[in-house]
């Protein structure tokens, strides 16, 4: 049972890392903006999302 749990966790970790890598540009943009402004409105976040999708 412990081995199966370890396999599941390893798989989920790999999927999470793939998602983070896939969206690294968006994460970087959001991080930079939060460092500048300390918060984002929904519309500001959506604009960052749109600009990243356009790239």
C-alpha positions as CSV (number, residue, x, y, z in Angstrom):
1,X,0.0,0.0,0.0
2,X,2.8,2.5,0.9
3,X,4.4,1.8,-2.5
4,X,1.2,2.6,-4.3
5,X,0.8,5.8,-2.4
6,X,4.3,6.8,-3.2
7,X,3.6,6.1,-6.9
8,X,0.5,8.3,-6.8
9,X,2.3,11.1,-5.1
10,X,5.1,10.9,-7.6
11,X,2.7,11.1,-10.5
12,X,0.8,14.0,-9.0
13,X,4.0,15.9,-8.3
14,X,5.1,15.4,-11.9
15,X,1.7,16.7,-13.2
16,X,1.9,19.7,-10.9
17,X,5.4,20.6,-12.1
18,X,4.3,20.2,-15.7
19,X,1.5,22.7,-15.1
20,X,3.9,25.1,-13.5
21,X,6.4,24.8,-16.3
22,X,3.6,25.3,-18.9
23,X,2.4,28.5,-17.2
24,X,5.8,29.8,-16.1
25,X,5.4,33.0,-18.1
26,X,2.1,33.8,-16.5
27,X,3.4,33.0,-13.0
28,X,6.4,35.3,-13.6
29,X,4.1,38.2,-14.9
30,X,1.8,37.8,-11.9
31,X,4.7,37.7,-9.5
32,X,6.3,40.8,-11.0
33,X,3.0,42.7,-10.8
34,X,2.4,41.7,-7.2
35,X,5.8,42.8,-6.2
36,X,5.1,46.2,-7.8
37,X,1.5,46.7,-6.6
38,X,1.0,44.1,-3.8
39,X,-2.4,43.2,-5.1
40,X,-4.3,42.6,-8.4
41,X,-7.9,43.1,-9.3
42,X,-9.7,40.4,-11.2
43,X,-9.6,42.6,-14.3
44,X,-5.8,43.1,-14.0
45,X,-5.3,39.4,-13.5
46,X,-7.4,38.6,-16.6
47,X,-5.4,41.1,-18.6
48,X,-2.2,39.4,-17.6
49,X,-3.7,36.1,-18.6
50,X,-4.9,37.4,-22.0
51,X,-1.4,38.8,-22.7
52,X,0.3,35.5,-21.9
53,X,-2.2,33.5,-24.0
54,X,-1.5,35.9,-26.9
55,X,2.2,35.0,-26.8
